[in-house]
Amino acid sequence: MNLLKAMPPRPRRMLMPTIPGSILLVLLSGGAAAQEPLEVSQYVERVLEASLEARVVRAEAALGRAEAVGVGLWPNPSLQWQREKATSGRSDGQSQDVVLASIPLVLSGRLSLEAEAAQRGAEAAEARLARARAELRYEATRTFAEVLATQRRRAILEESLAELRRLTDAIAVRERAGEAAGYDRLRIEVEAASVQDALRGAHVDERQARANALRLLGPEAKVLPELQGTLAPEQALPDGGALLAELESKRADVRALSLEARGAESARRAADRGWVPEPTVNAGAQLLDVGLPGAGGGYVVGVSLPLPIFKRRQGERARAEAHRELAEARKASLLHTARSRLTVALDTVVARRERLARHGQDVLARTEELRRIAATAYRGGSAELLVLVDAERAAREAQLKSVELALDAVESETDLLLLAGAYDGAMPGSPSR
């Protein structure tokens, strides 16, 4: 909002661009123009699809699934051939060929339990993937909000600086006419210099935020598209009782620990079958003097029966039991922490939303009214330019505070959604908020 009538802009010295600088400017502008602005849901989905972090979590899930491949299958049979020949005195001796097939028989039923344990492990890997995607969605949402906040801070400071420069021009004209003292001009210049310094910091913050947002888009993204949206919280406030009741079912990391505990229990039951012998059946043919007159043949049948007297898979059972207890302890700790923090997080969201709303009504709206009154008083001759400077400063500070409060409200909302597991069940293509 301009407090003075429009004035002609100050003449600025034009710089002749260098040829390399012109080429770089054309390339950058062309790369930015080729991309459509992104809203928060579009940006988040791009991060989930193209970021290196997403690639890592997908690879980890694939590794978890791969560990279940082949588990629970029967051992492979074996085929053996051997030749024996004996010579005694002057006789040529006799030769014997034995072809033998061996088939292990797993009669204990442990293979189905091992397959069940491996399947639970694969499902736990999928649940961990869902949680990792939720955390990445959370980070992308907060990064998007931070970019919007830095852009808005920079725009507020630019608008305020432009207004102060107009006031500086006006006070310079009055000073030349003998209607203003040097103090007034110096005071406005100090205010403008302060805003200029803050603007430099705002540019640095915006570049850092945009660089972080570009990093999340992966190595293929060279230019960050324009990000558009508002910092106003959009989620309807959830019910605290419902969040607590659904916490265990919605949190993918809790589900992963439950699956790990169930898988460890299946592995323990499989190890308990270690006392059941697993025989090996051998069957084959015996050939005597193959290729010679009077060649004969026969068969070979046998059974090998191990006796699990000393080693009965005690180590596997102890490890499975310890793994189950660890998973259950982690799950209990995770749920206790989440339930303890959930109520506080919900209260924080409510408090920050209320603070943002009150600031808009009690401070932001009043500073806009203050600017209007100051401008009217100045035009009527009953106020000095310094009154306009004071009104401008109050409005600027109120706007910057409003951005800070809005960002706090959005961040507390994302904290709540991550804690409650609202991001865990979001599938690709669904809104992030």
C-alpha positions in Angstrom: 0.0 0.0 0.0 1.6 3.3 -1.1 1.4 6.1 1.5 2.2 8.8 -1.0 1.0 9.5 -4.5 2.9 7.8 -7.2 6.2 9.6 -8.0 8.5 9.1 -11.0 11.2 6.4 -10.2 14.7 7.5 -9.5 17.0 7.4 -12.5 19.2 4.4 -12.4 22.5 3.8 -14.1 22.1 1.1 -16.8 24.8 -1.5 -17.0 25.8 -3.1 -20.3 25.5 -6.8 -19.9 28.5 -8.9 -20.9 28.0 -11.5 -23.7 28.5 -14.5 -21.3 26.1 -12.9 -18.8 23.5 -12.4 -21.4 23.8 -16.1 -22.5 23.5 -17.3 -18.9 20.5 -15.1 -18.3 18.7 -16.5 -21.4 19.5 -20.1 -20.4 18.2 -19.6 -16.9 15.1 -17.8 -17.9 14.4 -20.4 -20.5 14.8 -23.3 -18.1 12.5 -21.6 -15.5 9.9 -20.8 -18.2 9.7 -24.3 -19.4 8.3 -25.6 -16.0 4.9 -24.9 -14.6 4.5 -23.6 -11.1 4.1 -26.4 -8.5 1.6 -26.6 -5.7 2.5 -28.5 -2.5 0.9 -31.8 -3.5 2.7 -31.7 -6.9 6.0 -30.9 -5.3 5.7 -33.6 -2.7 4.9 -36.2 -5.3 7.9 -35.2 -7.4 10.1 -35.6 -4.3 8.7 -39.0 -3.6 9.3 -40.1 -7.2 12.6 -38.5 -8.1 14.6 -37.8 -5.0 17.7 -39.8 -4.0 16.2 -40.3 -0.6 13.2 -42.0 -2.2 15.5 -44.2 -4.2 17.3 -45.3 -1.1 14.1 -46.3 0.8 12.8 -48.2 -2.3 16.1 -50.1 -2.5 15.9 -50.9 1.2 12.4 -52.3 0.8 13.5 -54.3 -2.2 16.3 -55.8 -0.1 13.8 -56.8 2.6 11.6 -58.5 0.0 14.6 -60.2 -1.5 15.6 -61.8 1.8 12.3 -63.8 1.7 13.0 -65.3 -1.8 13.7 -69.0 -1.7 13.0 -69.4 2.1 10.9 -72.5 2.9 11.8 -74.5 -0.2 12.9 -78.1 0.1 16.6 -78.9 0.0 17.9 -79.9 -3.4 18.4 -83.6 -4.2 21.9 -84.8 -5.2 23.2 -87.3 -7.8 26.4 -89.2 -7.3 28.5 -91.5 -9.5 31.6 -93.4 -8.6 33.7 -96.2 -10.1 35.6 -98.9 -8.1 38.1 -101.4 -9.5 40.1 -104.0 -7.7 43.1 -106.1 -9.1 44.4 -109.3 -7.4 47.4 -111.2 -8.6 47.4 -111.8 -12.4 43.7 -111.5 -12.8 42.3 -108.3 -14.4 40.0 -107.8 -11.4 36.5 -106.4 -11.4 35.0 -103.0 -11.8 31.9 -101.5 -10.2 29.9 -98.4 -11.1 27.5 -97.0 -8.6 24.9 -94.3 -9.5 23.2 -92.9 -6.4 20.5 -90.3 -5.9 20.0 -88.7 -2.4 16.8 -87.0 -1.4 16.5 -85.2 2.0 13.2 -85.4 3.6 12.2 -82.5 5.8 9.3 -84.1 7.8 9.4 -81.7 10.8 7.2 -79.0 9.2 9.8 -76.3 9.9 9.9 -75.2 6.2 6.4 -73.7 6.2 7.2 -71.9 9.5 10.4 -70.5 8.0 8.5 -69.3 4.9 5.9 -67.7 7.2 8.7 -65.9 9.1 10.3 -64.7 5.8 6.9 -63.4 4.6 6.4 -61.4 7.7 9.8 -59.9 7.2 8.9 -58.9 3.7 5.7 -57.3 4.9 7.7 -55.5 7.6 10.0 -54.1 4.9 7.0 -52.8 3.0 5.7 -51.2 6.2 9.1 -49.5 6.8 9.0 -48.3 3.3 5.6 -46.6 4.0 7.0 -45.0 7.1 10.1 -43.8 5.2 7.9 -42.3 2.5 5.8 -40.6 5.2 8.9 -39.0 6.7 10.1 -37.9 3.3 6.6 -36.5 2.6 6.8 -34.6 5.9 10.2 -33.2 5.1 9.1 -32.1 1.6 6.0 -30.4 3.0 8.0 -28.4 5.5 10.6 -27.5 2.9 7.8 -26.2 0.6 6.4 -24.1 3.4 9.8 -22.7 4.2 10.3 -21.6 0.6 6.9 -19.9 0.6 7.7 -18.1 3.9 11.1 -16.9 2.6 9.5 -15.6 -0.6 6.8 -13.8 1.4 9.4 -12.2 3.8 11.4 -11.0 0.8 8.3 -9.5 -0.9 7.3 -7.7 2.3 10.7 -6.2 2.7 10.9 -5.2 -0.9 7.5 -3.4 -0.8 8.5 -1.6 2.5 11.8 -0.6 1.0 10.2 0.8 -2.1 7.8 2.8 0.1 10.7 4.2 2.2 12.5 5.3 -0.9 9.5 7.2 -2.0 9.4 8.9 1.4 13.1 9.7 1.0 12.5 11.3 -2.3 9.6 13.3 -0.8 11.6 14.5 2.2 14.5 15.5 -0.1 12.2 17.8 -2.1 10.8 19.3 1.2 14.4 19.8 2.5 15.4 21.7 -0.6 12.4 23.9 -0.2 13.3 24.6 3.4 10.3 22.8 4.8 12.1 19.9 6.5 15.2 19.5 8.7 18.1 17.2 8.0 17.1 15.0 10.9 13.9 13.9 9.0 15.9 12.8 5.9 18.5 11.0 8.0 15.9 9.2 10.1 14.2 7.9 6.9 17.5 6.9 5.4 18.5 5.0 8.5 15.1 3.2 8.4 15.6 2.4 4.7 19.1 1.1 5.3 17.8 -1.1 8.1 15.2 -2.6 5.8 17.8 -3.0 3.1 20.0 -5.0 5.4 17.1 -7.2 6.4 16.3 -7.7 2.7 19.8 -8.9 2.1 19.3 -11.5 4.8 16.0 -12.4 3.3 17.6 -13.1 -0.1 20.1 -15.4 1.5 17.4 -17.3 3.4 15.4 -17.7 0.3 18.3 -19.0 -1.7 19.1 -21.5 1.0 15.4 -22.6 1.2 15.2 -22.9 -2.6 18.5 -24.8 -2.8 17.2 -27.3 -0.2 13.9 -27.7 -2.1 15.8 -28.3 -5.3 18.0 -30.9 -3.6 15.0 -32.9 -2.7 13.9 -33.1 -6.3 16.9 -35.3 -7.1 20.0 -34.9 -9.4 17.9 -34.7 -12.6 16.3 -31.4 -11.5 18.6 -28.5 -12.5 16.2 -25.5 -11.9 13.6 -25.3 -9.1 10.1 -24.5 -10.6 8.2 -21.7 -9.1 6.4 -22.8 -5.9 3.0 -21.4 -5.3 0.5 -21.7 -2.5 -0.4 -20.2 0.9 0.8 -20.7 4.4 -2.7 -20.8 5.9 -3.4 -24.2 7.5 -5.8 -26.2 5.4 -6.4 -29.3 7.4 -9.6 -29.6 9.5 -8.6 -30.0 13.1 -8.7 -33.7 13.9 -10.3 -35.2 17.1 -7.7 -36.1 19.7 -9.6 -39.2 20.8 -9.8 -40.5 17.3 -6.1 -39.9 16.8 -5.3 -41.9 19.9 -7.6 -44.7 19.0 -6.3 -45.1 15.4 -2.6 -44.5 16.2 -1.5 -48.1 16.3 -3.4 -49.0 13.1 -2.1 -46.0 11.2 1.5 -45.9 12.1 3.5 -47.9 9.6 6.5 -48.2 11.9 4.3 -49.7 14.6 2.9 -52.2 12.0 6.5 -53.1 11.0 7.5 -53.9 14.5 4.3 -56.1 15.0 5.2 -58.0 11.8 8.8 -58.4 13.0 7.5 -59.9 16.3 5.2 -62.3 14.5 8.0 -63.3 12.1 10.3 -63.9 15.0 7.6 -66.0 16.7 7.3 -68.2 13.5 11.1 -68.5 13.4 11.1 -69.7 17.0 8.5 -72.3 16.3 10.5 -73.5 13.4 13.6 -73.8 15.6 11.5 -75.8 18.1 11.2 -78.5 15.4 15.0 -79.1 15.7 14.5 -82.3 17.7 12.7 -84.0 14.7 15.2 -86.0 12.7 15.4 -85.2 9.0 16.3 -88.4 7.1 18.0 -88.6 3.7 16.9 -91.5 1.4 19.5 -92.9 -1.0 18.5 -95.0 -4.0 20.5 -96.0 -7.1 22.0 -98.7 -9.4 25.1 -100.9 -9.1 26.7 -102.0 -12.3 29.5 -104.7 -12.4 32.1 -105.0 -15.2 30.3 -102.7 -17.5 31.3 -103.4 -21.1 32.8 -106.9 -20.3 31.4 -110.4 -20.8 29.3 -111.5 -17.9 28.5 -107.9 -16.8 25.9 -107.7 -14.0 23.9 -105.2 -12.0 22.0 -104.6 -8.9 20.5 -101.8 -6.8 21.4 -99.7 -3.8 18.9 -98.5 -1.2 19.7 -96.8 2.0 18.5 -94.3 4.6 20.6 -91.8 6.6 19.0 -90.7 9.9 20.7 -87.9 11.8 20.2 -88.0 15.6 19.6 -84.5 17.0 21.0 -85.3 20.4 23.4 -82.4 21.0 22.6 -79.7 18.4 18.9 -79.1 18.0 18.8 -75.5 16.6 19.1 -74.0 20.1 20.9 -71.0 18.7 18.3 -70.2 16.1 15.6 -70.5 18.8 17.4 -68.1 21.2 18.0 -65.5 18.5 14.4 -65.7 17.3 13.1 -65.3 20.9 15.4 -62.3 21.5 14.4 -60.7 18.2 10.7 -61.1 19.2 11.2 -59.5 22.6 13.2 -56.7 21.1 10.5 -55.9 18.5 7.8 -56.0 21.1 9.8 -53.7 23.4 10.4 -51.2 20.6 6.8 -51.2 19.7 5.7 -50.6 23.3 8.2 -47.7 23.6 7.2 -46.2 20.2 3.5 -46.3 21.1 4.1 -44.8 24.6 6.1 -42.0 23.2 3.7 -41.3 20.4 0.7 -41.3 22.7 2.5 -39.0 25.2 3.4 -36.5 22.5 0.1 -36.6 20.6 -1.9 -34.6 23.0 0.8 -32.0 23.3 1.1 -31.8 19.5 -2.6 -31.3 19.1 -2.7 -28.6 21.8 0.2 -26.9 20.0 -1.7 -26.9 16.7 -4.7 -25.4 18.4 -2.7 -22.7 20.2 -0.7 -21.7 17.1 -3.8 -21.5 14.9 -5.5 -19.4 17.5 -2.5 -17.1 17.9 -2.3 -16.7 14.1 -6.0 -15.8 13.9 -5.7 -13.3 16.8 -2.7 -11.7 15.3 -4.5 -11.2 12.1 -7.5 -9.6 13.8 -5.8 -7.6 16.6 -2.5 -6.6 15.0 -2.4 -7.0 11.3 -5.7 -5.4 10.6 -5.0 -2.5 13.0 -1.6 -1.8 11.4 -3.3 -1.5 8.0 -5.8 0.9 9.6 -2.9 2.8 11.1 -1.3 3.2 7.7 -4.5 4.5 6.3 -4.9 7.0 9.1 -1.3 8.2 8.8 -1.6 8.7 5.0 -4.9 10.7 5.5 -3.3 12.8 8.2 -0.3 13.5 6.1 -2.4 14.6 3.1 -4.4 16.9 5.4 -1.2 18.5 6.7 -1.7 17.4 10.3 1.2 14.8 10.3 4.8 14.7 9.3 6.5 12.2 7.1 8.0 10.5 10.2 4.5 9.5 11.1 4.3 7.7 7.8 7.6 6.0 8.6 6.4 4.8 12.0 3.2 3.5 10.4 5.2 1.7 7.7 7.5 0.1 10.2 4.6 -1.1 12.4 2.8 -2.6 9.3 6.0 -4.2 8.1 6.8 -5.8 11.4 3.2 -7.1 11.7 3.3 -8.7 8.3 6.7 -10.4 9.0 5.3 -11.6 12.3 2.3 -13.0 10.5 4.5 -15.0 8.2 6.4 -16.4 11.1 3.2 -17.4 12.9 1.7 -19.0 9.8 4.9 -21.0 9.3 4.8 -22.1 12.9 1.2 -23.2 12.5 1.9 -25.2 9.3 5.0 -26.9 10.9 3.0 -27.8 14.0 0.3 -29.3 11.8 2.9 -31.4 9.8 4.4 -32.6 13.2 0.9 -33.7 14.3 0.2 -35.5 11.0 3.5 -37.4 11.0 3.1 -38.3 14.7 -0.5 -39.6 14.1 0.4 -41.6 11.1 -1.7 -39.6 8.7 1.2 -39.5 6.1 1.9 -43.3 6.4 -1.2 -44.4 4.4 -0.9 -41.8 1.7 -0.4 -43.5 -1.6 1.4 -42.0 -4.6 -0.8 -39.5 -6.3 -2.8 -38.6 -3.1 -2.6 -35.1 -1.6 0.0 -34.6 0.9 -2.1 -32.6 3.2 
